Amino acid sequence: MSESIQAEHGGRKFKIEEDINAGFYVYVFEREKCTQNYLQDSLKLAKEFVREQFGVPEDAWGPEDKQK
């Protein structure tokens, strides 16, 4: 796995993580528990999916906080 990015929006946390063998996994967290996950073909498609399904704006994404 390579680096991942995360965003918070509407009381949820979102993470996109690349799997070089599969694509980009989108994880949706509610209260620190992963409740949904989706596989997309590219980072662009993953961000578009989260924007369309959950309203997460492009500027909400940043590096994953490894301290949490």
C-alpha positions in Angstrom: 0.0 0.0 0.0 1.1 3.5 -0.7 0.3 6.7 1.1 -3.3 7.5 1.8 -5.3 10.7 2.1 -8.2 11.6 4.3 -11.0 14.1 4.7 -13.7 14.9 7.3 -17.1 16.1 6.3 -20.6 15.9 7.7 -19.5 14.1 10.9 -17.8 11.3 9.0 -14.2 10.6 8.2 -13.1 9.4 4.7 -9.9 7.8 3.6 -8.6 6.9 0.2 -5.9 4.4 0.0 -4.1 3.0 -3.1 -3.6 -0.7 -3.7 -1.3 -1.0 -6.6 -2.9 -4.4 -7.5 -6.5 -3.4 -7.3 -7.1 0.4 -7.5 -8.1 2.9 -4.9 -10.1 2.0 -1.8 -12.5 4.5 -0.3 -13.3 3.9 3.4 -16.1 5.7 5.2 -15.8 5.9 9.0 -18.4 6.8 11.6 -17.1 7.3 15.1 -13.8 5.6 14.3 -15.5 2.5 12.8 -15.3 1.7 9.1 -18.9 1.4 8.0 -18.5 1.3 4.2 -15.8 0.7 1.6 -15.7 1.0 -2.1 -13.2 0.3 -4.8 -12.5 2.8 -7.6 -10.1 2.6 -10.6 -8.3 5.9 -10.0 -7.8 8.6 -7.4 -9.8 11.0 -9.5 -12.7 8.6 -9.7 -12.5 7.9 -5.9 -12.6 11.7 -5.1 -15.5 12.2 -7.6 -17.4 9.3 -6.0 -17.1 10.6 -2.5 -18.1 14.1 -3.6 -21.2 12.8 -5.4 -22.2 10.3 -2.7 -21.3 12.2 0.4 -20.7 15.9 -0.6 -17.0 15.9 0.3 -15.4 18.9 -1.4 -12.1 18.6 -3.2 -10.3 20.9 -0.8 -11.2 18.8 2.2 -8.5 16.1 1.3 -5.1 16.1 2.9 -2.5 13.6 4.1 -3.5 11.0 6.6 -2.9 12.0 10.2 -0.7 9.2 11.5 -1.1 10.4 15.1 -4.6 9.2 15.4 
